[in-house]
Amino acid sequence: MTRARRGSSLLRGSSLLRGFSLLRGFSLLEAIVGVAIATAFLGAIAMFTMNLGDSRARLARMTREVECADAIFNAMERACATAVVDGRSLGPGVAGNESSVRIVHCAVALGGQGQPAFSDLVDAAISFDAGGKRVSVAHGGQTDVLGAPIRNMRVRYLGVDGWKDAYDSVASAAFPVGVQVSIWFDHTRDGSGEQSTAAATDDDSTQSRTARVDPPDRTRFFRITGGPRADPLAVRGMRDESRSDTREGATR
């Protein structure tokens, strides 16, 4: 009787040990699977957070670029609509070179019965600072430096005889047909204007030459109200010729 009980106890004990061993093995496997799932989940969250941060940075950069281009183009459009050939004490009505342009124009205000009334002459100037990679817009004595970093800006003047890199309406005694402004944004810099580590070793002159080869990020042609008229097909041909001249000059 005693031996039977001892045998039964031993069998029961060995069964419990085997069951405990199986339980421990299953729990360890389960823990490994759980750690793997948690690691994958955390990695997915980290990647999503990084992508979200990059998306926000790109959206902020695009917003700054759109605001910068709008500020430049709106200032040019307003100035070209009421430009004068000779600004008298303010100088030539349209004058500038490849990196800056200054237009003297009539300020417009609402007169009687809501009709536009032309008032005193004011000047609007757009200048590109190659060192600071910024464009400033000045109007009526107030200057605003735009936030988006710009790699290059080019201004060209279309006359009746073709494109010019500089213009003076007093010396020419006439308006140009229009003015073209092209902008290349600098994507190697962040919103504070700091250059990235990878791009810090690049030479600015190399970047400027590259900007002339690459198509501009934003470009617009502004007709001068009261300027000489040109055939649209001829203007388009002059634009295409100017682009080829730009590429050839950059590769020399």
Secondary structure by P-SEA (a helix, b strand, c coil): caaaaaaaaaaaaaaaaaaaaaaaaaaaaaaaaaaaaaaaaaaaaaaaaaaaaaaaaaaaaaaaaaaaaaaaaaaaaaaaaccccccccccccccccccbbbbbbbbbbbcccccccccbbbbbbbbbcccccbbbbbcccbbbbbcccccbbbbbbbcccccccccccccccccccbbbbbbbbbcccccccccccccccccaaaaaaaaaaccccbbbbbbccccccccaaaaaaaaaaaaaaaaaaaac
